[in-house]
Amino acid sequence: MQSCESSGDSADDPLSRGLRRRGQPRVVVIGAGLAGLAAAKALLEQGFTDVTVLEASSHIGGRVQSVKLGHATFELGATWIHGSHGNPIYHLAEANGLLEETTDGERSVGRISLYSKNGVACYLTNHGRRIPKDVVEEFSDLYNEVYNLTQEFFRHDKPVNAESQNSVGVFTREEVRNRIRNDPDDPEATKRLKLAMIQQYLKVESCESSSHSMDEVSLSAFGEWTEIPGAHHIIPSGFMRVVELLAEGIPAHVIQLGKPVRCIHWDQASARPRGPEIEPRGEGDHNHDAGEGGQGGEEPRGGRWDEDEQWPVVVECEDCELIPADHVIVTVSLGVLKRQYTSFFRPGLPTEKVAAIHRLGIGTTDKIFLEFEEPFWGPECNSLQFVWEDEAESHTLTYPPELWYRKICGFDVLYPPERYGHVLSGWICGEEALVMEKCDDEAVAEICTEMLRQFTGNPNIPKPRRILRSAWGSNPYFRGSYSYTQVGSSGADVEKLAKPLPYTESSKTAHGSSTKQQPGHLFSSKCPEQPLDANRGAVKPMQVLFSGEATHRKYYSTTHGALLSGQREAARLIEMYRDLFQQGT
């Protein structure tokens, strides 16, 4: 936990004087997903009263998006509570009765969690034949044995050989292939089927990791991700109910919807910009939506921006409003950071944080829901998995844009039908998912129908009556589904991404080598940035904090990781001000 010595050493410190005058530190949270809501809720519960949540989109929830169609709720984003023992999402859902309708068939402890553990997965080839059950089981056992080996490199600090290229995909593909080829009992035809199944399994794995390909996922870091023990659960009434529970204790005026942020100007305390280019946050210029998350005409918190007040951070919104703050908690996705970090922070981020953003990975995993009048699959089938026989010797999972549909790994049968109707849930990831997002619903439905006809060998399968799909990659507020440790990255990069600014151990490193001002932004012409002067006095710590699933070293890519990261950053500030108030300031 970082100390607050730099801002609380002296009773004459202007930052302390300003805090005493205002009575409360002002905290701005950027993003109303699970991380942002958890942070805001924790701060409010500990007595912080000047908290604002800025949400770029028109609704809360972030990458949780539950869509109600008829009597059923479909999840375009987060779907499962991964593990129950000590999982805060599980305990929140359980305590509020959200799991009471969950059927036994929906409680799965399998690594690849389907909507139902009942029935069997039907593995079909592009020639319209079903792979025998015993072949599937033999291959599955072999694959899972190798998959478990991928966890060992991190957990037991085993060296990674050069042949694997430090890649989960490369290691897994070659290890499984060698074992299949060296099996003296299998005929060549069976070996070819098993070799082709490798690619299908890796597509499923890529969807779970939200990577373009498992070839891009770090082998040496793969075992650091930690699975919470216990069953996986879905929330029949929608994962959005968890979001709503988090938001229940947050006053409506705290959350401002439709409020995208353009730039965070931090480290402004010693040289707060003045002049006509700064419009203080006055009595009448604060926007409050009169709908969800806002109350029209409310008095702006904090009053006027007094000339003698010094704010270390100024949040510049897309609508040109400037919001001064003591601290900003940034919960935007890694995808947004990759796209916008150069313009999103002034001064620029430290070199090591920029490097971590580059090294860590985030990809797109999209869902395609197809609703049919009647099921064309048997009652024993819980999924249809697509195996392309001509991919037995493939070394890549990248396809030209016109063949994007080859990345669809299969369709799960939603269970139970009494709740969902006759619906298949398809999965696609990577660059091919981005191509899919550019297609219209009619084209995607047509292609999916043709694939189902081809792989089942049934030319009479009708087109679905309805299609619903996600588009996380092209959404400008997310630019991807969730993060992973890319080849060349490690958990240390996650820690660097999560580290608050400015760095307290050396104020000069807070700017790294990225102090060059870009044109076209606030303060760019009349108030150029000055290099940080180590002798200029105290620097307010923890001006910019970072949370979100990509900042949790062991639980990245999960909803519980997002929630815990928000609570973690709130705890930093709670601890900081507990010490500060104890000093009598």
N, C-alpha and C positions, 0 to 999 in steps of 0.2 A: 504494500500500500504506500503510495507516495505521500510524503509529508507536505505540510503547507507552510514550512518555515519561511520560504521566500516571500509569502504574502502576509504573514502574520508576525514577523519578528518585531516590528516596531509599531507603537501606537500612532506614530506619525506617518506611517505608510499610507499614501493617498488611496490605495485600493481598499485598505481596511477602513479608512474614514468613509469612503463611498459605500461600503457594505453596511457600516453602522447606520449611515443616514437612510439607506433604503430599507434596512432591516432584514432583507432576505437576498441571497444570491439568485440571480436570474439564470435559469437553465433552459436552453432550447434543445429539443429533441427533434432530429430530422428523420422522419419516417414513422408511420403508425402501424408497422407490422408487429410481430410478436416481441422482437427485441425492443423496439421503441415504446410500446405500451407497457412492457414489463419494467423498463427503466423509469418511465413517468409514474407508474403506479407505486413503485418502491420509494421514489422521492417524496411523493405526496403523502404516503403513509408515515414517513419519518418527519413530517412537518414542513417540508419545503412548500412554499405557497406560490412562488413565481416560476411556474413551469409552463412551457408552451410546446406543443407537438405540432410540427409542420408536416403535412402529408401532401405529396404532389398529386396523387390521384383523387378521385371523387369518393373513395371509400377507405375504411380501415381494413387491416388484415394482411397487407403485403402479399406474400406468396401463398397465402391461404385464400382460396377462392371457391366457395361452395355455391353451386348453381342448383336451384330447385326447379324441376320440370315435373309437372303433375304432382304425384305424391312422393316422388323420390328426390333425393339430394345427391348430386354428382360433384366430385371433387376435381377441379381443374388443376389445383395445386396440391398442397400437403394433404395426405390421405391417412397415413398410419401413425399411431402412437407406437414408436419403436421401443418396446420393452416396458415393463411395469414396475420393477423393483427400484424405487428411488427416482423414478422419472416424474418431474414436476408436472408435466402435461397430463400424464396418467392420473396422478393424484387429484389434480384439479377437475378432470373429467369425471372421475369416480365419485368424488365428494359431491358433485352437483348432478348426479344421476344421468350423465350423458351416455353411459355404457350399458344401461339396463336393457336396451333392445338388441344388444349385440348377441348374435347367435353363436353357438359352440363352433359352428363351421367357419365363423369369421375370426376365431382366435387361433392364430397360426404362430408356431414357434420356428417355422422354417426360415432359412436365410433369405430365400427368395419368397417373399410373402405374397400370396395370392388372396383374392377376396374369399376364397374357400379352400380349406385343406381337404375337403371331401372330394371324391372322384379322382380322376387322373388327367395329366396333361397329355394331349394328343399331339405327337410330333409328326408333322406332315411334310412331304417333300414337294418340290415344284413340279414333279411329275405326277402328282395326285395320288400318292400312295402313303399309307401310314407306316411309320417305322415301328417294328415289333416292340412290344412292351419290355421284353427281356433285354433287347439291345439298348433301349433307352435307359433302363436301370443300370446296366453294366457301365454305360458311358457316364451316367450321372455319378456313380460311385467313384469312378476314375477321376472325373473332373473335380469333384469336391475334395478328393484327396490332394490333388495338386493345388487347388485353391487354398486349402489349409496351409500348404507350404509357403504361400505368398505372405502369410502373416508372420512367419518365423523370422524373416530377415530383420525386421524392426524389433520384435519382442525378444529375440535372443542375440541381437547384434551380430548377425551373420554377415559376412562379406558378400557383396553382389558381384558376380563375375561379369566380365565385359560382354560376353555373348548375349546376356539378357538385356543389355542396354538400359539397365535399371528400370525396366518397364514391366508392369504386371502383365500386359497383353503379350509381349514378346516372350517372356518367361513361360507363361501359361500355355500359349500356343505350341511352343517348341517342346515343352516337357510332355504335354498330353500327346502330341503327335509321335514323339519317340516311343512312348509306352504303347500306343496303338500299333505302330508299325512293328514293334518287337514282340507283339503277342503272337505266339506260335499257334494258338487255338482258333483264332478268328479267320474265316475265309476272306478273300480280297474284297468281295462285295460288302461284307459287314464292316471291314476296315474303312472302306470308302464312305459309308454312311456315317460312321463315327467321326471320321476326319471332317466331314461336312458339318456335323453337329457342333464342332468346336466354335465355328464362326457364329452360330446361332446363340450359343451360351455367352460368348463374348459380347454380342449385341445386347443381350439382357443385362449383362454386367455393366456395360457402358450406360445403359438407361438408369441403372441404379446409382452409378457414380456420377451421372450427369456429365460425362466426358464425351468428346467426339468419338474416341476409341480408347480401349483399355491400354493401347500402346502408349498413350500419353499420361498414364497414371504411374506415379513413382512406386517402384517395387520396395525400395529401402524404407519408405515412409508409410507403406500401405497398412501395416499392422498397428499403427498408432491410433487409428480410429477405433473407438471403444464402443462395443455394443452393450446396451443395458440389458441385464437378464430379464427373462419373463416373456410372456406372450405379447404379440403385436395385436393392436386393436384398431378398429375403425370406429368412427362416431356416426351412428346411423342418421342422426339429425343434422349432421354436417360439422366439419372441423371448425367452421366459422363460429360455432357456439363457444369454443375455447377463447377465440378472439373477443367475443362479446362479453364473456366473463371477466377477462382482463380489463376491458374498457369500462365495466360497470362502476368501478370506484373512481373513475376519472371524470371530473366535471366537464360538461359538454363544451364550455368555452375554452378549455385547455387545448382541444384538438381542432386545428384549422385544416380543412380539406381543400383540395384544389390549390395548394400553396407550394409549388415547386421552388426549390432554392437554386440560385445561379452560382453563388460563390460564398465561401466562408473566409472573411478577413480576420485573421487571428494575430495575436501579439501586437495589438494596437494600443495597449495601455500607456506606454511611455511617450507615444507620439500620435495621439488620437487625431485623425484627420479633421480639419476644420475648413470652412469655406463654403461657397455656394453649391459645390457638388455634393454636399452632404445635407440631406433633408432629415432633420431629427424626427423621431417617432413621436408625433404630437397628439393633441387631444382628438383631432378629427380625421387623421389619416391612417388609422389602423383598421384593416379590413376584417370584418367579422361576418361570415356567412350566416344567414338566418335559417339554415337548415341543419342537417346532421353535423354535429361537431362544432357548431358555432351559434352564437346568439347575437342577432342583429342589434347594432346600436350600443353595445356594451362599452363602458369606459375602458380604454386601453390600460393594461397592467403596466405599472412602473411610471405612469405620468409622462411628463415631458423629458426629453433628453437634455438635462441641465448641462450648461457649458462647462461647469467645474467638475462634472462627473467623468471618470475615466473607465471605459469599458474595454476589456482586453480582446473581446470578439465582437464583430459585427456580421450578422447574417444578411446577405443581400438576396432578396427573393426575385423571382422572374418578373413579378409585377412591379419591381423597382422599390418595394418597401424595404427599409433598412431596420433590422431588429438588433439592438445592442444586447450583449449577454456577457455573463461571467464565464459560462461554460456551454459548450455545444456537444451533444452526444450524436455522433453520426452513425446511422444504422443502414445507410444505403448499401445495396448489394455490391459484391466484388465486381460484377459485370459493369455496373455504373462507374465504379472507381477506375476500372481499366479504361473506360471510354473518356472519362471526364476529369481525372485527377489533376491534369495540368491547368485547367481553368477553374476547378472547383475550390482550390485553396490558394489564398494569398497571405503571406508568401508561400512559395511552393513547399511541397512535402520534403522531409529529409530523404537523402539518397537511399538509405537502407529501407525505408518504408516504400519508396517507389519501386525498389528492386523486389520487395516481397509481393507487391501488387502484380508485377510482371510475372514472377515465378509461379505463384499460385494459379490454379486453374479453375475455370467455371465454364460449364457447357449448358446446353439446352436439352431437356427431356420433356417431350410433349405427349399428351394423351389424346386419343381419338375415340370418342364414344359413338357406337353405332347401335341404334335401336331398331329392332325388327318386329314385325307383326307376330311371327311365330318363330320358335327356335328351329334351326336346321341342324343343330348339334345334338348329340345324345345326352341323356340325363347324367351319364357317368363322366362326361367330359367337363373339366373345369377350365381348360384353356386350349387354344389352338396355336401351336408353335411352328414357325415357318423355317424349314431347312432347305437351302438351295444346294442341290447336289453338285453343281459346278463350282462351288466354293471350297471344295475339299482341300485344294492346294493354295488357296488365297493367303496372301500375307498382309492384306489391308482390309479395313472396313470403310473405305472411302469410295464413293460412287460418283459418277458424273451426274449433274443436276437432273437430267431427264430420267435417271434411274433411282431417284431419291427413295422410292417406295421399297427398295431392297433393304433399307435400313429398318423397316418395320419388323420387329423381332417376333411379334405374335399378338394374339388377342386373348385376354382373360374373360371368363364368363362371370358377370356380376351376380352375386349371390346374397340373399335368396331372391328368386324371381318374383315372389309375392310382394317384395318391396320395390325392386328395380324394373320389373318387366323383363323383356328378353333383350338384354343389352350386352354388347361386347366392348371391352376396353382395350384399345390398342396402344402400343408404345413405340416411340421413335425418338432418336436422339442425334445430337451432333449437327454438322453442317446440313445434313439431309433434312433435319427437322426445320431448319430455317427456310429451306426450299419449300417444304410442305406448307409453312406458314404463309407463303406468298400465293398459294393456290386458293381458289374459292372452294366453298363447301361442296358444290356439285362435282367438281373435278376430283376432290379427295374421296368422296363417297363412291364415285365410279371406279376409281383405281382400287380402293379397298375391296369393293365387291368382286372385281375381276381377280384379285389375289385370292380371295376366299374360294371362289369357284375353281381356280387353278389348283390350289393346294388340297382342297377337299375332293377334287375330281367330280364335283357336282355342278354342272352348268346351269342348273335351275335355281340357284340361290338368288332371291330377289334383292333389289337394292334396299338399303335401310330406309325406314320411314322418316328417320331423323338422324342428324349428325351434330355432335358437339365436340369441340376440340380446344386445346390451349394454344397459346402463342407467346411463350415466355421469352424466347430469344429476341423477337422483334419489338417487344414492349420496351419503350424508352426508359421506363422507371425501374427495369430489372436487368435486361440484357443477359438473361440466362436463368437457369433454374436454381442451382446451388453449386457450392464449391467442392473442389477436390485437390489433393496434393499432386501437382503435375510433376513429371520427370524434371529433376533439377531443383525441386522445392522440398521442404520438410516442415515439420511442426514448428521449427524455429521461425519460419516465415510467418506462420499464423500469429505467433507471439509478437513479432515485429509489427504486423498489421494492427494488432490490438493495443499497442503501446500509446498512451496519451501524449499529447503535445502541449507545451514544449517539453523536450527532454530535460529533466532536472539536473542530470549529472554534468551536463556541459551546455550552457545556453547557446554557445556558438554553433553547436551541431543542429540546432533546431531548424536552421534554414538549409542545411546541406549545401548543395551546389545549385539550388533551384530558385534563386532570388530574382531572376530576370522577370521583369514585369511584362506581361503580354498586353498589346494594345486592345482598346475597345472595352475595358472593364473599369469599374469604379476605382478612383484614385490614380488612374494610369497616367494622366497628363499633368494634373496640377499638383499632385502629391505623390511623387515617386517614392518607392520603398527605400528605406535606408538599411544598410547592413546592421545586424544586431551588434550592439556595443556591450561588451561584457561588463563595462564599468558604469553603465547608466543606472543601475539600481535593481531592485527586486523584479523578478518576472513572475507573473501569476502562473502557478502550475495548473496542469490539467485543464487548459483552455479548450482543447479539442479532444474528445474521447471517442473511441471506436467500438461499436458492437455489431451484432449480426452473426448469423451462423458461421460465416467465413472466419470469424475471430475466435472461435472456440477450438482449442487445439485437439481435444479428444472427441468432441461431438459435432464437428462441422458437418454441414449438409442436413442437419436435423432441426425439427421444431423445438425440441428441448434444448439443443445447443443455442438456438436463437434466444429463447427466453432466458436461459441462464446467463448469456452474455450481456443482456440488458440489465439484469439484476447485478451483475458484476460491476458494470460501470457506474450504476447508481450507488453501489456500496463504496466505491472509491470516493465519491463526493460526500456521502454521508459521513464517512470516516474523517475526511478532510475538515469538514465544518464542525464535527464534534470536537476535534482538537482545537480549532480556531475559537469556538465559543468558550471552551474551557480556559483559554488564555485571556478571556475577558473582553474580547473584541466583539 
